[in-house]
Structures are given as structure tokens and as C-alpha cells.
Amino acid sequence: MEYTWKQFWQEEEGVGVVEILLVLVVLIALVLIFKTQLTALVSNIFTSISQKSQSIYQ
């Protein structure tokens, strides 16, 4: 018997709407708390990628 993602998603044992909503709320809260740090990190990563790609083409 093969267990597929569709069966997993339709199975309701142990997973309720409340639990899913709580996980989403926690994730959103973490993103909001660390928004400035995440923005700075992503910006630094893209700056580094841009600089290194420019050095390859020169």
C-alpha cells in the first residue's frame, strides 16, 4: 500500500485547523520580530552575489 501526499493531507488524525493556525501565527510572529535582520541578511547575500558575478565577467 503506497502512502501518497493526497492521503496524508486528507488524513485528519492528530492534525486540526487550530494546530495549523497556531504554527502559522508563530511563523508570522518570528518573521515580524526578525524582519530587519532578515532583510539585512538577504540584502548582504544579494550584494555578495552581484559583486562576485561582476568579477567573473570582467
C-alpha positions as CSV (number, residue, x, y, z in Angstrom):
1,M,0.0,0.0,0.0
2,E,1.5,3.2,-1.1
3,Y,1.1,6.3,1.1
4,T,0.7,9.4,-1.0
5,W,0.7,13.1,-0.2
6,K,-3.0,13.3,-1.0
7,Q,-3.8,10.6,1.5
8,F,-1.5,12.4,4.1
9,W,-3.3,15.7,3.5
10,Q,-6.8,14.1,3.8
11,E,-5.9,12.2,7.0
12,E,-7.3,14.1,9.9
13,E,-5.7,12.2,12.8
14,G,-3.8,14.4,15.2
15,V,-3.9,17.5,12.9
16,G,-6.5,20.1,13.3
17,V,-7.2,23.5,12.0
18,V,-6.2,25.1,15.3
19,E,-2.8,23.5,15.3
20,I,-2.1,24.6,11.7
21,L,-3.2,28.2,12.5
22,L,-1.0,28.2,15.6
23,V,2.0,27.2,13.6
24,L,1.3,29.9,11.0
25,V,0.8,32.5,13.7
26,V,4.2,31.6,15.3
27,L,6.0,31.7,11.9
28,I,4.5,35.1,11.1
29,A,5.4,36.4,14.5
30,L,9.0,35.3,14.1
31,V,9.2,36.9,10.7
32,L,7.9,40.2,12.1
33,I,10.2,40.1,15.1
34,F,13.3,39.4,12.9
35,K,12.2,41.4,9.9
36,T,15.1,43.9,9.9
37,Q,17.7,41.2,10.5
38,L,16.3,39.0,7.7
39,T,16.1,42.0,5.3
40,A,19.8,42.9,6.1
41,L,20.9,39.3,5.6
42,V,19.1,38.9,2.3
43,S,20.5,42.2,1.1
44,N,24.0,41.2,2.0
45,I,23.7,37.9,0.2
46,F,22.4,39.5,-3.0
47,T,25.1,42.2,-2.8
48,S,27.8,39.5,-2.4
49,I,26.3,37.5,-5.4
50,S,26.2,40.6,-7.5
51,Q,29.8,41.6,-6.7
52,K,31.1,38.1,-7.4
53,S,29.2,37.7,-10.6
54,Q,30.6,41.1,-11.8
55,S,34.1,39.9,-11.1
56,I,33.6,36.8,-13.2
57,Y,32.5,38.9,-16.3
58,Q,35.5,41.3,-16.0
